[in-house]
Amino acid sequence: MSTVPTGVRRTAAGRSRRTGPLFVAPFLVFFVLFLVVPLGWGLWMSFTDSSLTGRGDGAFAGLANYAEALTDAEMWSSLGNTAVFTVLSSVPLVVVALIMALLVHTGLPGQWLWRLAYFMPYLLPVAVVWQIWLMLFQPGQGPLNSMLGAVGLDGIGWLTDTKFAMWAVVLVTVWWTVGFNFLLYLAALQAVPDHLYEAAAIDGAGAWRRLWSITLPQLRRTTGLIAVLQVLASLKVFDQIYLLTRGGPDGSTRPVVEYIYDTGFTGYRLGYASAISYVFFAILIVLSIAQFRLFSRREA
């Protein structure tokens, strides 16, 4: 039983109720100013014909922007590019990260060097990544095309050929960002209880059996988390594609975020760009809910 007098407890509780809101007030102010207000303002603009040039004067346009977006072939094409990029990049970013983490965790000599090598690209800013790969992808005498020429193959227009541009962007993205997933897997592997492997060894289980029956099941939650984060990150891709290809050639790599940027800041149609943004936002919400339910069902 507590020996603190009732009056003292009430005074402390009252002081906590008064000071608690003061601690969260700065966060709430920034949350409202930089998230809630822009979201509301963008939603309002999506129902207007606002323009960077001032034409239209922000007149209310109802659902006209949304109706135009649903019949816009370029928007659907950029959404298709985004979906292709998400599929092509998400799978290797999960599988390659898992393989890298398993190799390091199982005792490769010089572990600190492998960890540094795998994670180092993730620390680079996108502008540096762009410079490195622009040099590697150089047509003619670029290092990659030189290697192809050394084995008797013709050079490839990595960023200028519609058959290879998306693959080149995926290659750059995997090289650049796989280190983050690698660290998540490595931390999860270190949390797997050793007694599970000891019991399996006593039962005579081999390396593959331990991998399929212990390691992968123990990593299920981490895999689900990485898959959700990776899909959402890939759907929002913009910077590396914009720097490498500007969405070309012939719009074959233009993601929907770049189309929104082009519509709003190059085409000056802020109202229409806002409507596309909210269509894309709705798609992200649906995919997020679907992924959450899928992995929740597997956990159950």
N, C-alpha and C positions, 0 to 999 in steps of 0.2 A: 504494500500500500504506500502511495506517495506521501512524503512528509512535507512537501511544499504547500504552504497555505493557499487556500482557494483564491484569495484576493490577488496573490502574486501571480498565480496561473492565469487568472482572467486578464491581469494587466499585460502579461507577456503575450497572450493570444491577441489582445486588442492591438498591441504594438506591431505584431506580425502582420495583422490584416491591413494596417495602415502603411507599412513599409514595403510589403510585397509588391503592390502595383507600381511603386516607384522603381523597383529593379527591372520590371519588364517594360516600363514605359518607353525607354529609348528604342528597344526592338520594335514595339508596336508602332511608334512614329515612323521609323524607316520602312517597316512592312507596309504600312498604309500608303506612304508617299511614293515608294518605288515599286510596289507590286499591285496593290488594290486599285489605286488611282489610275495607273497606266492601263490595267486590264479593263476597267470601266470605260476609260476614254477611248481605248481601241475598239471596244464593243460598240460604243456610240458612233464612232467614225465609220464602222462597217455598214451602217445604215444611211450613210450620207455619200455625197459625191465630192468629198474633200480632195483638194489637189495641192501639191507643193507650189504650183504657179498661182494659186488663188482663184482659178477658174471654177465655177460652180458654187463658190462661196459656202461650201459645206451644207448645201441644201439637203433636206431629208429625202432619201431615195427609197425608203422602204426596203423590201427584200430584193431589189433589182440587182445589187451586187452579188448576192448569194445565187440568184437565178443565173446570172452570167457565169459565175464560177463553175457551176455544175455542168455547163455546156462548153466550157473553155478547154479545147483540145490540148493547149500548151500546159495548162495546169495538170491535166491528167497524165500527160507525158512526163512532166517533172515528178509527179507522184510515183509513176512507174519506175523512173530512174532511182528514186529514193528507196523504193521497195527492193529493187535489184541490188543496190548497194548494201542495204541492210542484210539481205540474205547472204550475199557473197562475203561480207566482212564479219558478220556475227559468228558464223560457224567456226572459221579458223581462229578467231579471237578467243573462243572458248577452248577449242581442242588444242591449239598450239600452246596456250598458256598452261593448260593442264599437263601436257607432255614436258614442258620446260620445268615446271614445278616438281614433277615426279623425278626428273633427271637430277635436279639439284638436291632434292630431299633424300634420294637413295644413295648419296655419298660420292658424288663426283669429286675428284681431287681439285683443290682450288675453288671451294664453294663461293668465297667472297668475290672472286673474279667473275664467276658466272652470274651471281646476283647483280653485280654492278653492270656487267655487259647487257643483261636482259632488261634492266630497269633504266639504264642511262638514256635511251632514246625518248622515254616518256617525259624526261626533264627538259627536253629541248623545246624552245618555242616554235610555233608553226612556221615562222619566217625562215628559221634555220633549216627545218626539215624540207621546206620548199626549195631552198638553195641547193641542199645536198642532192635531192632526187632530180632536180632540174638538170644538174650536171651529169648524173648517171644516165638520165633518159635522153641525153643529147642525140639528135639524129646524126648520122654519118660516123664521126669518130668518138662518140660517147662510149664509156666503159662497157655498158651492157651490150651495145651493138658490136663493139670490138670483140667481145667474147663470142658472140654468135658468129662473127666473121671468121674467128680462129678455128671454129669447128665446121666451116663451110656453109653456114646458113646466112641468108640475107638479113640485113638489118630491118628493124621494126620501128614504125612510127608510134612510139609508145603513147604519146600524148596527142597525136594528130590522126591516128587511124581509129575509126569508130569501132573496129573489132577489138582493139586492145586498150583503149583509153580507160574504160571502167575498171578493167583488170589492173591497170597501172595504179589507179587511185586506190583500189583495194589493197594492193601490195604496200603502198606507202602507209596506209592507215594501220594495217596489221603491224608493220615494223615499228611504227611510232607509238602505238597505244597498248600493245600486248603486255608490256611490262607491268601495268597496273593490275590486270587480271592475274598475272603471274604471282604478284605479291599476295593477293587475296588467297589464291590456292596454296601458296607456300605456308601462310599462317594457318590455314585450315588443316593442312597435313601435319603440322607440328602439334595440333590439338587432338589428333587421333590417339586414343589410349594405347600404350605399348602392350598392355596385357592381352589385347585382342590378337596382336601378331604373335605373342608368345604362346598363346593357346593354340593358334593355327599351326605354328611350327611344331608343337608337340603332337598335333594330329597328323602331321606330315604334309600339310598344304604347301604347294609350290608357290613361286612368285606370282604367276598368273592367277592362281586361285585366290591368293591374298588380295590381289588387285581387284578382282571382280566381286569378291564376297565381303571384303572389309573396307578397302580404301574408297572405291567409288560410292558405295552406299553411305559411308561417313561424310563424303563430300557433296551429298545431294543438295543440302541447303545452300552451300556456297555456290554450287553450279546454278541453282535457281536464281540466286541473287545476281550473279554475274550475267546470266542470260537476260534478265529483265533490264539491268543497267545498260548492257551492251546494245540491246535492241533500241532502247529509248535514245541512247547517244548516237547510234547510226542513223536513226530517223531524222535527227536534228543536224546532220552533217552540213557543213557549209565552207569553213575556212580553207581546208586543204584542197578541196575541189576548186574553189574560187581562185586560189593562187596557182594551182597546177594547170587547169584547163579553161578557166572562165566559163565552165559549163559545156565547152565544146568537146570534140568537133561536131558540128551540126546539132548541138543541144543534147548529145548522147550521154553526157554526164551531169547535166544540170539538175540539181536536186530542187525540191519544192521550196526550201528556204531561200535559195538563190533566186528562184522565180518571184517570190514575195519581195525580195530586195529590189530586183530589177523593176517590178511593177510599181513599187512605191517611190524609189529614189531615182530611177532612170526614166520610167514612164510617167512619173509625177502623180500617179493615181493612188493617193493614200487611202481613200475610202475602199476602193476595190482590193488593194493589198491587205487591208484589215479584214475584209470578208474572207479572203483566201486563208489568212492566218487562223481565223476562227474555225473554218472548215478543217484545216489541218489539226488544230487543237482538239476538235471533236474526235478525229480519227485516233490521235494519241491517247485520249481518255479511254476510248473503246478497247484499243489494243492493250493498254495497261490493265484494265479490269479483266480482260480475257486471260492475260498472262498470270495475273494474281490468282484467279480462280483455278487455272490449270495447275499451278504449282501447289496451291493450297489443297487441291484434291489429291495430288500425289503424296503430300505430307500426311494427309489423313489415312 
